[in-house]
Structures are given as C-alpha cells and as structure tokens.
Amino acid sequence: MDPTLIVFIALSAFIAYRLYSVLGARTGEERPRDVEGLQRARTQERDEPETTIAAEPAKPLPPVSPQAEALRAADPNFDEAAFLEGARSAYEMIIEAFTSGDLKSIRRFLSPSVFEAFRAAVSARESAGHRSDLKFVGIESAKIAASKVEDGNLVAIADFLSNQVRATYDRAGALIAGDPSRIDLVKDRWTFSRSLGSSDPNWTLIATSGA
C-alpha cells in the first residue's frame, strides 16, 4: 500500500475521533431531560401573543381663534397655526414675485381673477418703463380676521402687518415713489380659499386689499 495513502487514512481517522470526542462524548454530568416539558414550553412560547407597542393616540389640535371657528366646524382637521405659517410664506413669496414681474412661479396659488389683475398691473408698469424694487424686512403679524364656508369652499380672510422697503423708478432711473432708505409698515388683507374635502393642502389667493 502506498505510504502516503496510509498516512492520509490515519490522519482522517484521528480527525474523526477528535470530532466525536468533542461533539458526542458523555461527560457524566448530564441530567435527564424533560422532553415533554420542553415541548410544552415551546408550544406556550408560540401560543403567547406577540408584544406590540400601541401607537400613541393623535394629539388633539389646539383650539382655534373665534375668527376661525367656521373653518374648524367645517373641517375638524383645520390647524390654524399651520394655516398662518403657510399664509405668511405665501404672502412674502407672492409679493416678491409680483415686484419682480415673475408671475409664472406663483400662478398656481392665484385665482384667475387675481392673476389677471396682477398681470395687468405688471404689464402697465413695464409699458410705462417703471421698475420696482422691494426689500422684505419681515412680517410683524398675521392673523385670521374672518372666515366662512361658501359654495363648498373654506374661505379665510387674513390680515398681514409687514415691514418693507419699497421704491419705484422711472425709465431714466429717477425715484418716483417710495424711499429706498425707509422701512414702511404695510397692512394687507388677503382672502384665501380651499375646496372643502380637497386632498390638496394649498390655499388659493382669491382677493387682495388694504387692511
């Protein structure tokens, strides 16, 4: 027999023995196992309901101001604070877009009548060769002045008080209105509308006027 083969067989037998001695040897300290008890325990573990963490109930919305009660009555999910936060952002964005003449960026937030009024004003300004500059300093306050439900729409009338630096120049660059070194306190009253039950959270500006 090939000596190499003999060595290989002996080595294999030694490895097999070592594995058997580690995995299958008795220690003399083993205790009888309660097989039925172990089975019952496993069955009980499977039958026990899984522990779940109950979801926290949604916190109720804070009360609304008296001026917004009509909106809450029609829509229990109406959040006055969230509305005013969005209205403040829309107010600043729309004023800046109107001043720069970029009405395309805000068209989806305007009703057709408001868009046409803005477009006519921008067109007249450009035809006269006038240029408007505006620096938005900040909004001092924003609040709902009145609200109603009309023709299936939520309607919110909001008053804004803001600080703005406004100036208008003619074609030659001469100042014809406003003052670039003065901060004006500007009051506006804007009316927003949204279809009751709409999945679109955005409100549409349907009217503007001085507060």
C-alpha positions in Angstrom: 0.0 0.0 0.0 1.2 3.5 -0.8 2.8 5.0 2.4 1.2 8.3 1.5 -2.3 6.7 1.5 -1.6 5.1 4.9 -0.7 8.4 6.4 -3.9 10.1 4.9 -6.1 7.3 6.3 -4.5 7.6 9.7 -4.9 11.3 9.7 -8.6 11.1 8.7 -9.3 8.6 11.5 -7.6 10.9 14.0 -9.6 13.9 12.9 -12.9 11.9 13.0 -12.1 10.7 16.5 -11.4 14.2 17.8 -14.7 15.5 16.3 -16.5 12.6 18.0 -14.8 13.2 21.3 -15.8 16.9 21.3 -19.4 16.6 19.9 -20.6 13.2 21.1 -18.7 12.3 24.3 -20.6 12.0 27.6 -19.3 14.0 30.5 -21.1 12.0 33.2 -22.8 15.2 34.5 -25.7 15.1 32.1 -29.2 15.3 33.7 -32.3 13.6 32.4 -34.2 15.9 30.1 -37.9 16.5 30.4 -38.7 16.2 26.7 -42.4 16.7 27.2 -41.8 19.7 29.4 -39.6 21.3 26.8 -42.2 20.7 24.1 -44.9 22.3 26.3 -42.7 25.3 26.9 -42.1 25.7 23.2 -45.8 25.4 22.5 -46.5 28.0 25.1 -44.0 30.4 23.6 -45.6 30.0 20.2 -49.1 30.5 21.6 -48.2 33.6 23.6 -49.4 36.8 21.8 -46.6 39.0 20.4 -45.9 42.0 22.5 -46.8 45.1 20.5 -46.3 48.8 21.3 -49.6 50.6 20.9 -49.4 53.7 18.8 -49.8 56.9 20.7 -53.2 58.5 20.1 -53.1 61.6 17.9 -52.9 64.7 20.0 -56.0 66.9 19.6 -55.5 70.1 17.7 -55.4 73.3 19.8 -58.5 75.5 19.8 -58.8 78.0 17.1 -59.5 81.7 17.4 -63.1 82.9 17.3 -62.5 84.2 13.8 -61.5 80.7 12.6 -64.3 78.7 14.2 -66.3 78.4 11.0 -63.3 76.6 9.4 -62.8 74.2 12.3 -66.6 73.5 12.3 -66.5 72.6 8.7 -63.1 70.8 8.8 -62.2 69.2 12.2 -58.6 68.8 11.0 -58.2 72.5 10.3 -55.0 73.7 12.0 -55.0 77.5 12.4 -51.3 77.7 13.3 -50.3 75.7 10.2 -52.5 77.8 8.0 -51.0 81.0 9.2 -47.5 79.7 8.8 -48.3 78.8 5.2 -50.1 82.1 4.6 -47.0 84.1 5.8 -44.8 82.2 3.4 -47.3 82.7 0.5 -47.6 86.4 1.3 -43.9 87.0 1.1 -43.4 84.8 -2.0 -46.3 86.4 -3.9 -45.3 90.0 -3.1 -41.7 89.4 -4.2 -42.8 87.6 -7.4 -45.2 90.4 -8.3 -42.5 93.1 -7.7 -40.1 91.2 -10.0 -42.8 90.5 -12.5 -42.3 86.7 -12.2 -46.0 85.7 -12.2 -45.4 82.2 -13.7 -43.9 81.0 -10.5 -47.0 81.9 -8.4 -49.8 81.3 -10.9 -51.0 78.1 -9.3 -51.5 79.9 -6.0 -53.7 82.6 -7.5 -57.3 82.6 -8.7 -57.8 83.5 -12.4 -59.2 87.0 -11.4 -56.2 87.8 -9.1 -53.7 86.5 -11.7 -55.3 88.7 -14.4 -55.2 91.8 -12.0 -51.5 91.1 -11.2 -50.7 90.6 -14.9 -52.4 93.8 -15.9 -50.5 95.8 -13.2 -47.2 94.3 -14.2 -47.9 95.0 -17.9 -48.8 98.6 -17.2 -45.6 99.0 -15.1 -43.5 97.6 -17.9 -45.2 99.7 -20.6 -44.5 102.9 -18.6 -40.9 101.9 -18.2 -41.1 101.8 -14.4 -39.0 99.4 -12.2 -40.0 98.4 -8.7 -37.6 97.4 -6.0 -38.6 95.7 -2.8 -36.8 94.5 0.2 -38.9 92.3 2.5 -37.7 93.0 6.1 -40.2 90.7 7.8 -43.8 90.1 8.9 -44.8 91.5 12.2 -48.1 89.7 12.5 -50.5 87.5 10.6 -54.0 86.5 11.8 -57.3 85.3 10.6 -59.7 88.3 10.6 -62.8 86.3 9.5 -63.8 83.0 7.9 -66.7 81.3 6.3 -67.8 78.3 4.2 -69.2 79.3 0.9 -70.3 77.1 -2.1 -68.4 74.2 -0.7 -65.2 76.2 -0.1 -63.4 77.2 3.0 -62.7 80.9 3.0 -60.2 82.6 5.3 -59.6 86.3 5.4 -56.1 87.1 6.8 -54.6 90.4 7.9 -50.8 90.9 7.5 -48.6 93.6 9.0 -45.2 93.6 7.5 -42.1 95.8 7.2 -41.0 96.5 3.6 -38.6 98.8 1.8 -40.3 99.8 -1.5 -39.1 102.1 -4.3 -40.2 102.7 -7.9 -38.0 104.2 -10.5 -38.8 105.6 -14.0 -37.1 104.7 -17.2 -34.2 107.1 -16.5 -33.7 105.7 -13.1 -35.2 108.6 -11.2 -37.1 107.7 -8.0 -40.8 108.4 -8.5 -42.4 106.5 -5.5 -41.3 105.1 -2.2 -37.9 105.5 -0.4 -35.1 103.0 -0.6 -33.8 104.2 2.8 -37.2 104.0 4.6 -38.9 101.0 6.1 -42.7 101.1 5.6 -45.2 99.4 7.8 -47.6 97.8 5.3 -51.0 96.4 6.1 -52.7 94.0 3.7 -55.9 91.9 3.9 -55.9 88.8 1.7 -58.6 86.3 1.2 -57.7 82.6 0.7 -59.9 79.7 -0.4 -59.7 76.0 -0.5 -62.2 73.4 -1.6 -63.7 71.6 1.4 -62.5 68.0 1.5 -59.8 68.6 -1.1 -56.6 66.4 -0.8 -54.6 69.5 -2.0 -53.4 71.3 1.1 -52.7 74.5 -0.8 -55.0 77.5 -0.5 -55.7 79.9 -3.4 -55.5 83.7 -3.1 -58.9 84.9 -4.4 -58.8 88.6 -3.3 -56.4 91.3 -2.1 -57.0 94.7 -0.4 -55.5 97.0 2.2 -56.4 96.0 5.8 
